[in-house]
Amino acid sequence: DAAVRGFARTGDRLRQVQGWHLLGELAYEGEDPIRAGAHFRDGLAIAREAGAQEAIELLTLRFEHR
């Protein structure tokens, strides 16, 4: 979570999206689907702002199927 905040300070949207995705996967594997969904949703919002189509598609799949 601290790394994602660091990427936000530097404006690195790609790393922010990757960070939220990873945190979502970890939360899901840790059997916390609510937290996982929140992380995927946060990453999805940044990906949409950045127009990162591949990330949007990936996070949409993760969010909808988990």
Number of C-alpha atoms within 10 A of each C-alpha: 11 8 12 19 12 13 16 15 11 11 11 12 19 16 17 24 29 17 22 24 25 17 21 28 21 16 18 18 11 11 11 13 17 13 17 25 23 16 25 29 21 18 28 24 14 18 22 14 10 14 11 15 11 10 20 21 14 13 26 16 12 19 19 10 8 14
